[in-house]
Amino acid sequence: MIPYGKQEITQQDIDAVVDVLKSDFLTQGPQVPLFEESIKKAVNAEYALAVNSATSALHIACLALGVGLGDVVWTTPITFVASANCALYCGANIDFVDINSDTYNLCTDKLEQKLIHAKANDLLLPKVVIPVHLCGQPCEMDKIHKLGKEYGFSIIEDASHAIGGKYKSNPIGNCEYSDITIFSFHPVKIVTTAEGGVATTNNPALAQKMELLRSHGITRDASLMTEQSHGGWYYEQIALGFNYRMTEMQAALGVSQMSRLHDFVATRNTLAANYDQLLKDLPLITPKQSDDSYSGRHLYVIRLKLNEIALSHKEVFEQLRLRGIGVNLHYIPVHTQPYYKELGFVEGQFIESENYYTDAISIPLFHTMTQEQQDKVVAVLTVVLNKLL
Ligand SMILES: *Cc1c(COP(=O)(O)O)cnc(C)c1O
């Protein structure tokens, strides 16, 4: 089976992790700050906080921005559930803004309409909006940022798919148009630390809050303490935090992987450009890219033109899997998940997202993909979609 995504682990990565295992620190040593440095440098942000997952990063980012009971956070339905769950962890409510039918990202016009409607009807305005750079393609951050100023919401960019990408020639994660950006380093993502996440920001107060929250709310910084030190052992818990720390093995793997970031993203862009060409005569829509951005190309999503295909969406998916193509579907609209339906969301609420779900398929795309593998994906797709079965 050719998987839809796969990590690349080199001897250099293995050596980096083994070196840590032989060292004095398995956690809270020098590798985490080194990894954070590599992220800061790559994305041009003032602060980077490494944690054990992007889900944890989303949670502490929401808390740092003051999300709590009585607040509402808005995100897109076409994302991994974690982008929405983080608001619920904080006791806040979640709501969604439907996607743009070309980019599949949160639609900026619909965001504005929803804001106007909320304001006119005295409804709660969002405390935070979480745009997700789906497949690595950046959202229209300048417009979202402008709306944030106008309507008073903060912005967390969910860049789980987007490390190494650029928006208007600047690296995603530099927080020019947001308060915090979060990244994921799960093995299917562009860079991996096995499990892991990072939050970047340029705001020292937010960085300090997230640093406390990732490690129990405990500080050893005398300037934050309420009492005089009792002695060399002394620390204070000044907030209710968690254990969301990244290990030294994970961070060392991350440092080693980050040295290949540009190569990873360049290869993904080459493979994606190949797909654009190879698939152009098939009954499907290839991903449209905006000209002011450079996508990390985490995923390659095709949309089937079902009225030109003999098989159903599900049949195409199953035929591809049967023939060794490890396709997937990113994502089931979050508001249609049973847990979210329990909260009151209903089908029909976010039509573009629901339409997307009826014909989208993610086809294999990963750094080590060979020409033969890519040709096989295209050949199998050609047979299945033309029903030359
Ligand atoms: C993978 C992913 C997450 C969660 O990342 P973890 O590191 O697995 O917690 C959140 N949002 C999006 C869009 C993702 O793709």
The ligand as an SDF file (V2000), in Angstrom:
LIG
                    3D

 15 15  0  0  0  0  0  0  0  0999 V2000
   -2.7650   17.0490   13.2010 C   0  0  0  0  0  0  0  0  0  0  0  0
   -3.6060   18.2470   13.4640 C   0  0  0  0  0  0  0  0  0  0  0  0
   -3.8580   18.7360   14.7450 C   0  0  0  0  0  0  0  0  0  0  0  0
   -3.4550   18.0080   15.9890 C   0  0  0  0  0  0  0  0  0  0  0  0
   -2.1050   17.7210   16.0140 O   0  0  0  0  0  0  0  0  0  0  0  0
   -1.4910   16.7530   17.1470 P   0  0  0  0  0  0  0  0  0  0  0  0
   -0.0480   17.1390   17.1360 O   0  0  0  0  0  0  0  0  0  0  0  0
   -1.7300   15.3600   16.6690 O   0  0  0  0  0  0  0  0  0  0  0  0
   -2.1700   17.0480   18.4240 O   0  0  0  0  0  0  0  0  0  0  0  0
   -4.5860   19.9010   14.8820 C   0  0  0  0  0  0  0  0  0  0  0  0
   -5.0540   20.5500   13.8140 N   0  0  0  0  0  0  0  0  0  0  0  0
   -4.8580   20.1030   12.5660 C   0  0  0  0  0  0  0  0  0  0  0  0
   -5.3750   20.8910   11.4070 C   0  0  0  0  0  0  0  0  0  0  0  0
   -4.1390   18.9300   12.3550 C   0  0  0  0  0  0  0  0  0  0  0  0
   -3.9650   18.4730   11.1060 O   0  0  0  0  0  0  0  0  0  0  0  0
  1  2  1  0
  2  3  1  0
  2 14  2  0
  3  4  1  0
  3 10  2  0
  4  5  1  0
  5  6  1  0
  6  7  2  0
  6  8  1  0
  6  9  1  0
 10 11  1  0
 11 12  2  0
 12 13  1  0
 12 14  1  0
 14 15  1  0
M  END
$$$$
